[in-house]
Amino acid sequence: MSKLFEATKLNGMSLKNRFVRSATAEGMATVDGEATPRLTNLMAGLAEGGVGLIITGHAYVAKRGQATPLQLGIYDDKLIPGLRAMVDAVHKRDGKIVAQLAHSGMLAIPKLISKPPLAPSAIEGLSEVPLQEMILEDIKATVKAFDNAAGRACEAGFDGVQIHAAHSYLLSQFLSPAFNHRADAYGGGIENRARIILEVVEAIRRRVGRDYPLLIKMNCRDFLEGGLELEDSVQAGAMLKQAGLDAIEVSGGTFASGDLMPMRTGIATERDEAYFQAEALAFKQQIDLPIILVGGIRSFHIAERIVIDKIADYISMSRPFIREPGLINRWQSGDLSKATCLSDGRCFRPALAGKGVYCVVEKRLRDKK
């Protein structure tokens, strides 16, 4: 049996294989962020398709942290029943599901939040809209928002939570010297730039205890001039491990990183796949935690090699499951052909427009029949 189909445990959470559905924007919630039957069915389909661990789309922990239309929310107790229905649908299909907790920071859309976006630093020219630099009260409120959101996730029955600290969302902005020019305890060296995330981890641990799985998704590098680099990222990961983290999903890039953004296009050859694997190895060698690798993985044997060579412990994918939610069952059945995803990124256009994520190519093929 392939190591990819080994059963493992992540802080007590039993996983039937090493495949993870990485969080993405789905654009399938209500205007207020409530989970809908359509979104619940998407998660259920991933569980039926054999994915070992499903991570929800980025759920905003505060109204001011909303990034996209019809984004899933976890900022209010009124959202718990819809979240619980989603969890129950996954559990009925022998799946496991983790809630990703997110705040968009400067990437928030002003018309959605009715206020200027919050940012670690209001750097001129960084955004097309005016930014509001966070004061200490804003930072404390943000930590509390993540804390409360983790409590709601636990109450809704999620198997764990993942902190979103990648792709130039708020916590990633704090980590990055390109976005964080603060001169107080939350800016400067990596110890200070990571402080807010450490406070989030510590608050969540006090809330849910030591036995509840707590993951993070973070950038290995920003791939921006003056941005976060690997050495600082690994150092931050080591500090977070000491604070009580259980696993790190290694990603990279920002929406301003050009061809080196998180969701790269043109993954045509095997050399294009697993584009963060060298950085994942650095995390694996220096931090004694399970490492989850995301980024352009399309071939079974490449995924298997990554685990066998101890570059990472889990394989995370997003776009392949948008076209093939049953990909893992297909691979487990013996059909090891490459994922059919074309990696063109067009699936995110309807999601970011609030129309719901779907494979544009697959829909066109269905419509022709």
PABA-718106 format. One line per 5 residues: number of its first residue (from 0); their letters; for each residue x, y, z of C-alpha. Coordinates in steps of 0.001 Angstrom, whole numbers, padded with zeros to 6 digits. Example, Ala and Ser with C-alpha at 12.3 -4.5 7.8 and 13.67 -1.06 7.14 Angstrom:
REM PABA-718106
0 = AS = 012300 -004500 007800; 013670 -001060 007140
This chain:
REM PABA-718106
0 = MSKLF = 000000 000000 000000; 001246 003472 -000826; 002304 005646 002086; -000206 008189 000799; -003015 005898 001955
5 = EATKL = -001623 005193 005402; -003845 006105 008337; -002249 008752 010547; -003112 010902 013542; -002705 014638 013957
10 = NGMSL = -002985 015514 017650; -005498 012718 018099; -007427 013434 014881; -007484 010185 012897; -006973 010637 009153
15 = KNRFV = -007540 007821 006650; -004953 009096 004170; -002410 011876 003670; -004460 014001 001264; -005710 017430 002311
20 = RSATA = -008116 019760 000566; -006488 023176 000852; -008709 026148 001667; -009980 028340 -001135; -012642 030958 -001750
25 = EGMAT = -015918 029282 -002648; -018370 032201 -002917; -021240 029962 -001811; -022311 031396 001550; -025136 033863 002178
30 = VDGEA = -024594 037619 002226; -024088 037335 006003; -021601 034474 005671; -023909 031630 006633; -023162 028178 005225
35 = TPRLT = -025679 027169 002541; -026806 023722 001359; -024776 024309 -001805; -021598 024861 000215; -022406 021925 002494
40 = NLMAG = -022866 019696 -000562; -019455 020777 -001864; -017812 019658 001385; -019814 016428 001419; -018669 015696 -002125
45 = LAEGG = -015032 016076 -001102; -015572 013607 001750; -017293 011155 -000598; -014392 011610 -003033; -011905 010272 -000485
50 = VGLII = -010124 013423 000756; -008608 012607 004149; -008806 016116 005609; -010977 018945 004302; -010076 022532 005173
55 = TGHAY = -012934 024968 004667; -012654 028076 002597; -011267 031047 004509; -013936 031939 007081; -013791 035548 008250
60 = VAKRG = -013506 035972 012018; -014728 039577 012050; -017028 041545 009776; -014177 043885 008953; -012111 040943 007792
65 = QATPL = -014354 039889 004900; -012404 039495 001667; -014853 038331 -000989; -018583 038309 -001739; -020567 035412 -000243
70 = QLGIY = -017532 034318 001791; -018076 031861 004632; -018183 033567 008027; -017472 032460 011572; -017720 035843 013291
75 = DDKLI = -021062 035365 015096; -022830 032645 017087; -025780 032829 014684; -023582 031095 012084; -023001 027972 014212
80 = PGLRA = -026088 025980 013064; -025092 026235 009392; -021506 025314 010221; -022708 022357 012281; -024785 021096 009349
85 = MVDAV = -021652 021246 007169; -019617 019319 009714; -022339 016695 010135; -022525 016150 006370; -018770 015497 006229
90 = HKRDG = -018753 013234 009290; -021628 011143 007883; -019339 010381 004960; -016385 009358 007136; -014534 012603 006519
95 = KIVAQ = -012690 015059 008734; -013023 018816 008425; -011077 021762 009833; -012266 025378 009809; -009834 027918 008382
100 = LAHSG = -009958 031159 010397; -009082 034275 008433; -008978 038061 008458; -008265 039788 005165; -006736 042960 006610
105 = MLAIP = -005836 045356 003804; -007351 042967 001232; -010870 043585 002548; -013290 045108 000077; -014449 048475 001472
110 = KLISK = -017979 048181 000067; -018390 044872 001910; -017155 046139 005272; -018324 049793 005021; -015030 050963 006550
115 = PPLAP = -011412 051388 005469; -009492 048079 005532; -007275 047480 008545; -003532 046973 008061; -000427 046646 010229
120 = SAIEG = 000876 049826 008563; -000869 052382 006379; 001885 052460 003778; 001301 054964 001000; 000858 053372 -002401
125 = LSEVP = 000347 049881 -000979; -003350 049819 -001752; -005726 051511 -004169; -007986 052392 -001220; -007149 054219 002030
130 = LQEMI = -005954 051914 004808; -006403 052271 008553; -003278 051467 010544; -004117 049230 013474; -003693 050584 016991
135 = LEDIK = -003152 048284 019974; -006892 048085 020645; -007425 046830 017089; -004766 044163 017561; -006310 042980 020826
140 = ATVKA = -009745 042877 019211; -008380 040835 016309; -006764 038286 018627; -010069 038017 020476; -011930 037562 017182
145 = FDNAA = -009730 034581 016252; -010166 033207 019780; -013965 033485 019619; -014046 031995 016122; -012096 028950 017305
150 = GRACE = -014638 028510 020076; -017467 028572 017525; -015636 026036 015345; -015283 023723 018316; -018965 024160 019230
155 = AGFDG = -019982 023422 015636; -018077 020124 015782; -015128 020880 013517; -012247 018448 014003; -009792 021334 014372
160 = VQIHA = -008982 024828 013155; -006382 026307 010833; -005084 029871 011189; -004699 031634 007838; -001348 033464 007900
165 = AHSYL = -000481 033267 004196; -001003 035078 000877; -000876 038621 002309; -003983 038285 004446; -003816 040134 007771
170 = LSQFL = -001601 037799 009809; 000653 037324 006775; 000847 041114 006485; 002164 041300 010048; 004835 038684 009270
175 = SPAFN = 006032 040500 006168; 008457 043445 006328; 006994 044563 003000; 003664 045278 004698; 004667 045742 008348
180 = HRADA = 006602 048949 009035; 005548 049246 012666; 007953 050590 015287; 006217 049053 018328; 006189 045527 019798
185 = YGGGI = 004471 044198 016644; 007063 045388 014132; 010781 045109 013462; 012423 041700 013919; 010628 038439 013250
190 = ENRAR = 009995 037936 016980; 007866 041086 016952; 006279 040554 013559; 005110 037091 014662; 003797 038376 017996
195 = IILEV = 000146 038727 016959; 000067 035158 015616; 001679 033848 018792; -000999 035661 020772; -003691 034106 018565
200 = VEAIR = -002265 030604 019095; -001995 031118 022846; -005558 032467 023069; -006974 029567 021059; -005086 027062 023169
205 = RRVGR = -006568 028567 026329; -010003 028321 024714; -009952 024789 023280; -007231 023045 025312; -004134 021157 024208
210 = DYPLL = -005907 018213 022574; -007768 020108 019846; -005905 020117 016507; -004511 023563 015686; -002895 024138 012286
215 = IKMNC = -001540 027126 010424; -001135 028005 006752; 001780 030351 006254; 004056 031721 003586; 007532 030307 003195
220 = RDFLE = 008397 033419 001180; 006414 036365 -000154; 008358 036422 -003440; 008271 040206 -003169; 011102 042690 -002855
225 = GGLEL = 011538 043365 000856; 009002 040684 001765; 009089 037670 004086; 012008 035311 003437; 012487 031646 004302
230 = EDSVQ = 014801 032099 007292; 012321 034346 009099; 009393 032141 008146; 011034 029014 009569; 011952 030921 012728
235 = AGAML = 008326 032022 013105; 007196 028431 012603; 009526 027229 015355; 008140 029840 017761; 004583 028851 016897
240 = KQAGL = 005412 025217 017535; 006517 026136 021045; 003262 028059 021525; 001195 024955 020826; 000821 024514 017065
245 = DAIEV = 000217 020996 015679; 000995 021278 011941; 002144 023782 009315; 000800 024025 005775; 003578 025567 003697
250 = SGGTF = 002504 027942 000946; 003922 031150 -000470; 003474 034261 -002521; 000979 037087 -002495; -001512 038459 -004972
255 = ASGDL = 001166 041026 -005898; 003861 038409 -006613; 003226 038125 -010345; 004076 034713 -011753; 005124 033593 -008248
260 = MPMRT = 001704 034097 -006677; 000168 031281 -004570; -002037 029820 -007342; 000308 029584 -010296; -000834 028878 -013823
265 = GIATE = 000837 026893 -016558; 001638 023746 -014570; 002318 021794 -017742; 005207 019492 -016782; 006249 017611 -013677
270 = RDEAY = 009028 020146 -013124; 006319 022757 -012597; 004686 020794 -009783; 005194 021086 -006013; 006738 024521 -006356
275 = FQAEA = 007237 025042 -002605; 008892 021685 -001930; 012416 023049 -001304; 011017 025431 001297; 008863 022682 002814
280 = LAFKQ = 012009 020602 003284; 013608 023459 005226; 010587 023532 007540; 010667 019740 007891; 014359 019655 008742
285 = QIDLP = 014208 022434 011324; 010789 022091 012980; 009559 018895 014611; 005981 019175 013359; 003925 017547 010605
290 = IILVG = 004351 019543 007393; 001571 019881 004818; 002723 020867 001320; 000496 022746 -001100; 001323 024248 -004482
295 = GIRSF = 000760 022735 -007915; 000808 019022 -007070; -000924 017127 -009870; 000834 013728 -010162; 000405 010785 -007804
300 = HIAER = 004003 009644 -007976; 005301 013133 -007209; 003018 013306 -004178; 004241 009878 -003105; 007897 010849 -003525
305 = IVIDK = 007400 013962 -001384; 006161 011815 001493; 008682 008986 001002; 011583 011465 000864; 010265 013154 004026
310 = IADYI = 009880 016527 002380; 006377 016753 003837; 003941 014530 005704; 000719 015493 003913; -000205 016509 000368
315 = SMSRP = -002548 019469 -000001; -004424 020414 -003169; -007243 022773 -004083; -007821 023274 -007813; -007605 019541 -008714
320 = FIREP = -010557 018869 -006400; -012605 021634 -008019; -012590 019652 -011255; -012325 016168 -009709; -013773 015902 -006196
325 = GLINR = -013351 012126 -006531; -009655 012293 -007462; -008430 010464 -004357; -010876 007596 -004835; -009704 007359 -008448
330 = WQSGD = -006082 007154 -007400; -006860 004628 -004683; -008720 002456 -007215; -005489 002121 -009213; -006011 004778 -011882
335 = LSKAT = -002917 006869 -011149; -003119 009158 -014151; -002450 012822 -013494; -005178 015080 -012144; -007181 016538 -015027
340 = CLSDG = -006949 020105 -013661; -005502 022462 -016293; -004199 024926 -013665; -005507 027904 -015592; -006997 029528 -012483
345 = RCFRP = -010271 030426 -014176; -012211 028507 -011516; -011593 031361 -009062; -013267 034024 -011189; -016824 032931 -010383
350 = ALAGK = -015854 032288 -006761; -014437 035775 -006270; -017488 037223 -007997; -019761 035485 -005508; -021154 033048 -008098
355 = GVYCV = -019686 029933 -006549; -016487 028087 -007379; -016598 025579 -010230; -014363 024233 -012982; -014994 026458 -016004
360 = VEKRL = -013560 023850 -018382; -015688 021039 -016989; -018830 023178 -017190; -018111 024040 -020818; -017703 020346 -021639
365 = RDKK = -020993 019502 -019920; -022807 022316 -021703; -021675 020968 -025089; -023296 017594 -024470
